[in-house]
Amino acid sequence: MRCRSITHIAVFLILTAGVSTGFAETSNTFNTKYTTIYYKDDKDLSDFLWRLGGTRLDFSGDKDMASNRVDRIVERVETIIDMRPKDLHIDVYLQRGDLKYNEIAFYQHKTCAVYLSVDKVSDGVFAHEISHAIVNRYFTTPAPSKIQEIISQYVDRYLWSDY
Ligand SMILES: [Zn+2]
């Protein structure tokens, strides 16, 4: 799913009006090389990993395989857009159902955090939001939002095209 311009408006409203993002209960964390994933229940993380990779895996028993599934996509995005910002670290928040304003995912620039609906995320959606984070880290002066969106849509579309 592509981000629409409403996403940026929504993020602006959340930041300025102090509206709850609904992620207060995401108390568990799972660390990978490039991300910290915040989630509420083990099933949320399990479903997220399943949606990224298409197979179930035991994230507590095989942490390396689980974190590789996430980091592989981050590195794939870096390769596609040829941007590898130093010390990249992205907070990823998982939630059930639709997010605010019926979005299934969005990136919040101020906190460098990605918010995802566990019920609807895919590897393409995840890659799209991760690319927003990478592009924002790469440029010291943020690229115009329209340019960012074009890059992120490209990443989503061609994520595995040369495999
Ligand atoms: Zn977007």
Residues whose N, C-alpha, C, O or C-beta is under 5 A from the ligand:
A	BS01	ZN	C3 E149 S152
